[in-house]
Amino acid sequence: MRYFESNPLFLRSGVTSTIEEIKTFFRFLAERGCQGFECSKPTLDIIDAWGRKMKVSSETLKEIRTDLGDCRRCRLSKSRKNIVFGAGDPDARLMFVGEGPGSEEDQSGEPFVGAAGRLLDRIIEAIHYSREQVYICNIIKCRPPGNRNPMPEEIEVCFPFLKRQIASVKPAIICALGTFAAQTLLETRSPISKLRGCFYDYSGIKVLPTYHPAYLLRNPDKKRDVWEDMKKLMKALDM
């Protein structure tokens, strides 16, 4: 028992389901007066605290950004000007995940500040939120040359940092903007036209895919579809 209590590797690598099984097992032993195991109330309280600690002890966004550093993990670092990590409320109920930075984002280091970003701002305002009340980030943190699509190896390198951002913010809902955000989060190859408008699950978090604002600038007739998606989003946030 002292091994489990003091070993930080166990605390880091254990999962909630395992902790629940251990707690149930030791309570079973305690109830039956089992000899040879330390099943006192203080010990059971220690085990019970493991689960509580795991639920609240996530990294901060600042810590994740520090770990990302001056990232040179893929070739995009050779052409970028700035890493675009993310911005907004670190405790937001709603997170928007896009594809990757564009030219203006690369210059400023902030996500969604170009034409697509201004349209996203209007979408956020239409659902009665402000940019400061949500969290906005991308699948990849560096601009692909010429705004080309991100390559699979680039997504593979960056996605772990997005996972950590999601774990830190703990949003109730993620709005996946466009093909690459939706396909990456949902581990699917289905097109955004098939995915949009429905809720999916990502680690217990609702995910609603919709069209990317940049796509709407090229296809304004799809704005009505996005508004229908946003109405579903507002309803889910009110639940």
Summary of the structure (lengths in Angstrom):
residues: 239
radius of gyration: 21.5
end to end distance: 42.1
largest distance: 72.0
contacts: 706
relative contact order: 0.11
helix: 56%
strand: 10%
